[in-house]
Amino acid sequence: MARVAPTKKEKTNTLRAFVVELAVYAVFVTGYFFLVLHYLSGWLQNLHLYHVKIYAFATIVLIIGQAVFLESVTTWLLRLLRGGRSE
């Protein structure tokens, strides 16, 4: 099957969508970081000092949870902004 080269407009639209998604995701990651820092820093510090294995598990769960949650929120928001289209 022959591939059709993307047009300049398609490339521009793809780049624009990528930049918007990157900016939205950066805002969400920054907000998430400060929420965790504010609400969980004491608990995580105690786990790190006294229960290293539980701390390791908790941080992995936080990392995976952040990735899944923020990706789903970003996808939903961008679909909303694009009018239901998924690119």
C-alpha positions as CSV (number, residue, x, y, z in Angstrom):
1,M,0.0,0.0,0.0
2,A,1.5,3.4,-1.0
3,R,1.8,6.0,1.6
4,V,0.6,9.5,0.8
5,A,2.9,12.3,2.0
6,P,1.2,14.7,4.4
7,T,0.5,18.1,3.2
8,K,1.9,21.3,4.7
9,K,-1.4,22.1,6.3
10,E,-1.6,18.6,7.9
11,K,1.9,19.0,9.2
12,T,1.0,22.4,10.7
13,N,-2.1,21.1,12.3
14,T,-0.3,18.2,13.8
15,L,2.5,20.4,15.1
16,R,-0.1,22.8,16.6
17,A,-2.0,20.0,18.2
18,F,1.3,18.6,19.7
19,V,2.3,22.0,21.1
20,V,-1.2,22.6,22.6
21,E,-1.2,19.1,24.2
22,L,2.4,19.6,25.5
23,A,1.4,22.9,27.1
24,V,-1.8,21.5,28.7
25,Y,0.1,18.5,30.0
26,A,2.9,20.7,31.4
27,V,0.3,22.7,33.4
28,F,-1.3,19.5,34.7
29,V,2.0,17.9,35.7
30,T,3.1,21.1,37.4
31,G,-0.2,21.3,39.3
32,Y,0.0,17.6,40.2
33,F,3.6,18.1,41.5
34,F,2.6,20.9,43.8
35,L,-0.5,19.1,45.1
36,V,1.6,16.0,46.0
37,L,4.3,18.2,47.5
38,H,1.8,20.1,49.6
39,Y,-0.5,17.2,50.7
40,L,1.7,14.1,50.7
41,S,5.3,15.3,51.4
42,G,5.2,14.6,55.2
43,W,3.7,11.1,54.7
44,L,6.1,10.3,51.9
45,Q,9.1,11.5,54.0
46,N,8.0,9.3,56.9
47,L,7.6,6.3,54.6
48,H,11.0,6.9,53.2
49,L,12.6,7.1,56.6
50,Y,10.9,4.1,58.3
51,H,9.3,1.9,55.6
52,V,11.5,2.0,52.5
53,K,9.7,-0.9,50.7
54,I,6.3,0.7,51.2
55,Y,7.7,4.0,50.1
56,A,9.0,2.5,46.9
57,F,5.6,0.9,46.2
58,A,3.7,4.1,47.0
59,T,5.9,6.2,44.7
60,I,5.5,3.8,41.8
61,V,1.7,3.8,42.3
62,L,1.8,7.6,42.3
63,I,3.8,7.7,39.1
64,I,1.6,5.3,37.3
65,G,-1.6,7.0,38.6
66,Q,-0.3,10.3,37.5
67,A,0.4,9.1,34.0
68,V,-2.9,7.4,33.6
69,F,-5.0,10.2,35.1
70,L,-3.3,13.1,33.4
71,E,-3.2,11.4,30.0
72,S,-6.9,10.7,30.2
73,V,-7.7,14.2,31.3
74,T,-5.5,15.7,28.6
75,T,-7.1,13.5,26.0
76,W,-10.6,14.3,27.1
77,L,-9.9,18.1,27.2
78,L,-8.3,18.1,23.7
79,R,-11.3,16.1,22.3
80,L,-13.6,18.6,23.9
81,L,-11.6,21.5,22.3
82,R,-11.4,19.8,18.9
83,G,-15.2,19.1,18.8
84,G,-15.0,15.3,19.3
85,R,-12.2,14.6,16.9
86,S,-9.3,12.4,18.0
87,E,-6.0,12.9,16.2
